[in-house]
Every structure is written in C-alpha cells, then in structure tokens.
Amino acid sequence: MRGAPASIIQREALGSQVAAALREAIAGGEFVRGERLIEADLAERFGVSRGPIRDAFRILQIEGLVENQQPGVTVIGIDHDSINELYSLRGAIEGLAVRLAVGRYDASRFGEIHRQVEVMHRAAESDDAAGFAQADVAFHNEICLISGHKRLADVWQRYEAIMMTLLRLTISLEQDLQASAAKHRELLDLIKQGDPEAAETELTNHLEGSRARMVKVWERALERRRSRRAQD
C-alpha cells in the first residue's frame, strides 16, 4: 500500500497544532461563545494556509468547541457549566480507571507511571510548569491505559485533548507544583497498597481542586474581557 503524500501528512500535523492553540485560546477565554472565527485572520496569525485552519475547525467541531454556521465557524466555547460537565466526566472515567488499576498493580506494568511522578518532582524543583504539565498529562493517561478497560480508554482519548488543555491552564494558576507532585505520589501509593476506595477519594479531591482552579481561570478571562471593553 502506498503511503499518504508528505504534503497531506504535513497539513494534518499543522491542523492538529492549530487546533491545540485554538483549543487553549477558547478554554482560556480569549475566544468566547458566539464569536466568529475568520479563516484568513487565523491563517495570518499562525502563518499557515487556510487548509490547516479548516482541519483545525473540523477537530474542534468534533470536540464541541466550535460549530459550523454559514457563512463561517462560530465559537461554542467553555463556560461554568461545561467546566463542571468536563470535570464530572473526567471523575467518572478516571474513578473507574483507578479502581481497576488497583487490581492490576505490578512493578513492570507501572514503570512508566512511576517515571512520570519523578519527572513531576524534578519539574517542580526547577519551577518548570510546562514540563510538569506534560508529565501530569502522561500520569493520568497511564492510569486509563493500565486499567485494561479498552472502551474506557477510547472514551478518555476522545476527550483527552480538551481535558488536558484545562489541566495545563490550571497549572498556570499559581499552583504549588511541589504539593501537586506529592499528591500524585500519594495517589500512586494508594493504588499500590490495593485500596480502591482511598485511591478514588484521593483522585476525587485532586480533580475538585483542579476544577475550582479552572473556574478561576475562566472567571479571570471574563474579567479581562470586561475591562478591555470598558476601555474601548
């Protein structure tokens, strides 16, 4: 079978990169519900042709962040209710994943998740928020994979991009990275000890803190927009 042309692969990669940038801008409140996204403006902003912009729109439409309303694409966005929905969904997915992971613990299977905890600690020591976020994402992804529940992992992967965008935004909000790294180690220790109830409770507390920080990120973004409008 012949492989896909390099130009198509490159465009798809650019589309994913643009989608990631737009996803963070929408989740962070730069673009709000009802705002129209202009292909030409975004192509100039990201230094790409309109093709990757359209690819990005398709990705974000599947995720429910934008909708195609002729003659253009309009932001659906993130609000207080959608933040609560996403975190309750994440709690349901990861809560089950944690309970299943407890019954599947062995050192070889958990090698990667141990490594990510160590990466988080090193990133916290050097105040590397970006590195910490990447390891945090990998930690939670590993829990879902370790669960051994294929359909659970499929659902996680469908929503992973927006959930992890929220995670990165919350890490930027004056979070104590050392304390967060310690919390991840505590959760891993509870899984190792074979206590599903305690592990799920720790996860629930962890996610509630993240949800509350994301609400603050969203509220601050709204306040910045109000201030700019008042100055115009």
C-alpha positions, -999 to +999 in steps of 0.1 A: +000+000+000+013+034-009+018+058+019+000+092+021+017+121+004+041+141+026+021+172+019-011+157+034+008+144+064+023+179+069-011+196+066-027+172+091+001+179+115-003+216+111-041+213+116-035+195+149-011+222+160-035+250+151-063+231+168-042+228+200-035+265+200-072+275+193-084+250+219-062+266+246-073+301+235-110+291+237-106+273+270-087+303+284-114+328+274-096+345+245-125+335+222-160+333+237-194+319+229-209+334+197-176+348+184-169+341+147-136+327+137-122+341+104-101+317+083-080+345+068-072+361+101-063+329+118-041+318+088-022+350+091-020+347+129-005+311+127+015+316+095-003+288+076-026+284+046-063+281+051-062+243+047-048+237+082-073+262+096-101+242+082-086+210+095-084+226+130-121+237+127-131+201+120-112+188+150-127+214+173-162+208+159-160+171+169-149+182+204-179+206+207-159+238+210-170+253+177-199+249+152-202+255+115-228+282+110-227+296+074-211+317+064-184+308+089-174+290+121-187+302+155-172+295+189-194+274+213-166+278+239-163+269+276-184+282+304-191+274+340-215+245+332-192+230+306-163+231+330-184+212+356-195+187+330-160+180+318-146+175+353-175+153+363-169+132+332-132+131+340-140+120+375-163+092+363-137+079+337-107+082+360-125+070+391-133+037+374-098+036+359-082+040+393-104+012+408-094-011+380-058-002+382-057-012+419-063-048+409-037-048+382-007-035+401+027-049+394+061-032+391+066-038+354+032-025+344+036+006+365+071+015+355+061+044+332+037+060+357+064+059+384+087+076+359+062+104+353+059+111+391+097+115+392+095+139+363+069+159+381+091+162+411+121+174+391+099+198+371+085+212+404+120+217+418+130+237+387+097+255+386+091+241+351+054+245+347+053+232+311+074+201+319+052+195+349+020+197+328+034+173+303+042+147+330+008+153+347-009+146+314+011+114+309+004+103+345-034+104+341-032+089+306-013+059+320-039+053+347-065+049+320-043+026+299-033+005+329-070-001+338-071-026+309-106-013+300-105-007+263-137+012+259-128+034+289-095+042+272-114+050+240-137+075+258-107+090+275-088+095+243-119+112+227-119+139+254-082+138+264-072+169+244-097+193+260-093+178+294-055+182+292-059+217+279-078+225+311-051+208+331-024+230+316-044+261+322-049+253+359-012+246+364-005+281+353-027+295+381-003+300+409-003+263+417+022+248+442+039+223+420+057+206+448+024+199+466+008+187+434+037+163+427+034+149+463-004+144+457+003+124+426+028+102+445+002+097+473-024+086+447+001+062+432+009+048+467-027+042+474-031+023+442+000+002+451-014-005+486-046-020+470-071+004+485-096+013+457-118+034+479-090+055+493-074+059+459-107+070+443-113+095+472-078+110+467-085+113+429-118+130+436-102+155+458-074+161+433-099+167+405-121+190+426-091+212+433-083+213+395-120+221+387-120+250+412-088+265+397-102+262+361-133+281+372-109+309+384-091+308+351-124+313+333-136+340+356-104+359+353-106+357+315-141+371+316-130+399+338-101+408+314-126+409+285-149+432+305-120+455+313-109+457+277-145+465+266-148+492+292-116+508+279-127+508+243 
